[in-house]
Amino acid sequence: VQLQAFGGGLVQAGGSLRLSCAASGRTLSTYSMGWFRQAPGMGREFVAGITRTGETTYYADSVKGRFTISRDNAKNTVWLQMNSLKPEDTAGYYCAASRAFASSSERDYDTWGQGTLVTVSS
């Protein structure tokens, strides 16, 4: 499967963005999916994950209550709705696919899309 993330941009603090991750090559329904982010000079960190059918979602504490991950397997797409954005959310955001049931560890994700940059101004 190939993944492509898009939807990043520049937004003011308190604003919202919706990231999309489109898949091609194979159906997404065989993978659990995750979003990760990497700020300049920092390591990559888990943001949100969703199981194959979408019945379970899980989030990093830093985004819980502000971000929502969802998926539509018929459209082969995963989204990350980001509300109440903060300057510390500024990072490159990456979607990834995993054969694990659910994981917040990047080591369990074997397919990655290119990043889309989110910049939140104060």
Residue, then its C-alpha position, 0 to 999 in steps of 0.5 A: v500500500q502507498l500512502q499520501a498525506f495532505g491538508g497541512g498548512l498555516v493556521q492561527a492558534g485556536g484554529s482547525l485543520r483536517l489532514s487526509c491520508a489517501a491509500s493506493g495499491r491495497t485496501l486500507s481495511t487490512y491495516s490499523m492506521g496511525w498519525f505521527r508527528q515530528a517537530p523540528g529537532m525532535g523525534r517522531e511521536f505518536v498522535a492518534g491511532i485507529t483499528r481496522t474497522g474503526e471501532t477503537t481509536y486512541y490518542a496521545d494525551s497531548v491531543k486528547g479531546r482536541f484531535t479526532i481520527s477517523r477512517d472510511n475503508a470504502k474511500n481508502t482514506v483516513w482523516l485527522q481532524m485537529n481542533s483548538l490547535k496550539p503552537e506546540d502542535t507545529a510539526g510534520y504529520y505522517c500517516a502510517a499503516s500497521r498490521a498490528f491490531a492497535s499500536s502507538s509504537e512507530r516500530d509496529y508501522d511498516t508503511w509511511g506516507q510523506g509528511t504534511l506540514v502543520t504550522v500553528s502561529s501564536 
